[in-house]
Amino acid sequence: MNQLRHKQSGAVSLFVVIFAALLMTIVTVSFVQLMIKDQQQATVSDLSQSAYDSAQAGIEDAKRLLLLDQLCRNGAAGSTVNCTTIANALTPVPGQSETSCDTLARSGIVSGSGDETIIQQSEGDASDKLDQAYTCVKIRVNTDDYKGDVAVNESDTIPLRGVGAFDTIELSWFSREDVSEADADSIPGGADALTIGFPSTGTDVSLPPVGDKWRFNYPPLMRTQLIQLGTGSPLTDFDDSQPGNRSNANTLFLYPTANGLTEKDFALDARRTPTGAPQPVKCNSSFVDGEYACKVTLRLPSPINGGNDSRNAYLRLSALYNKAHYKITLKNSAQTVQFDQVQPEVDSTGRANDLFRRILARVELKGDFVHPEAAVDITGNLCKTFTITDEESGYQPGSTCTP
């Protein structure tokens, strides 16, 4: 009996050792798999960032090409710049609205004529061993719309230059991006489920104090200022209007409401015919109904001493009470008119090893002129320096501050 019990005890120990070994093997294999997966994720993340950086390099080279083209069109390019080659490279592929993938190589911005451009500072820096390149960069010079964003109480000036004549503009503003992550997280469902509010109801378009009743989910009040010129228009035309809906300067204040209109006319300019109230514009109650909450069609007056085909116009947008992303579309009646080299679109594909990333970016071509926000912009007191004298010559300096 004792011998039999000893054999049974040995068998139990053997099974314990076998199961313990299996358990340790399973745990070890699991840890190895986790390590391999983490290593693969780190490698993919590193390659993804490298491919993104390569695509960004293509965007930057495209910017250089567009700026050179702008200098060529303005007659300010250097003697070493081949403007004909640049113009040919930016010519869209027949039947398409964008250029070919080898635009930068054909323009002479980068050397080589292969299917891709290796990312490196110089040919002898051995950077090609990193295996980074951008494989395709396409440029759409003329775009169907203009997109931008404007901070609260700040302005943006957009050249209204189309490939053809236009008589209206379509303005859309306030998107999901204007709702901060903190505000969106406080709402079940995030920004998509956000109910867009309005500062007032019905026909009330009163202006509450800043920070009082204009909440984060209210679209901003948009101040739209049209500035345009005809042929040989003098500066006095900016303060005048002529019969036939002709003027060179107009302003509209667009107030977001739930039951406003979807079409407005710059002839409603409050400066010329004071109304004491902004213009109500219809906005959606959620972002499910579209990319932007508010949209309005603005009819443009004809410029003095000119027609719609010779219009040289600018639109100044100011966001009051809240910030806003916006989109502008030019139209001739119901037909969309493309912007003429105002905000080209660059489509760049980058590669790192066998992983690819693609970027779509807009490039601003507003020129070197900086549009000022105001003649005087202060946050505190305004100090003025002046002189006082009762002599034919000589003066006494002085100063004063106006709170």
Secondary structure as UniProt FT lines:
FT   HELIX           2..74
FT   TURN            79..80
FT   HELIX           83..89
FT   TURN            94..95
FT   HELIX           103..107
FT   STRAND          117..118
FT   TURN            123..124
FT   HELIX           127..130
FT   STRAND          132..140
FT   STRAND          146..150
FT   STRAND          155..160
FT   STRAND          168..175
FT   HELIX           176..178
FT   HELIX           181..185
FT   TURN            188..189
FT   HELIX           190..193
FT   TURN            202..203
FT   TURN            210..212
FT   TURN            216..217
FT   STRAND          221..229
FT   TURN            231..232
FT   HELIX           235..239
FT   STRAND          241..242
FT   TURN            243..245
FT   STRAND          246..247
FT   STRAND          249..257
FT   STRAND          263..265
FT   HELIX           266..268
FT   TURN            270..272
FT   STRAND          279..283
FT   HELIX           287..289
FT   STRAND          292..299
FT   TURN            304..305
FT   HELIX           308..310
FT   STRAND          312..320
FT   STRAND          324..332
FT   TURN            333..334
FT   STRAND          335..337
FT   STRAND          345..352
FT   TURN            353..354
FT   STRAND          355..362
FT   STRAND          382..388
FT   STRAND          396..402
//
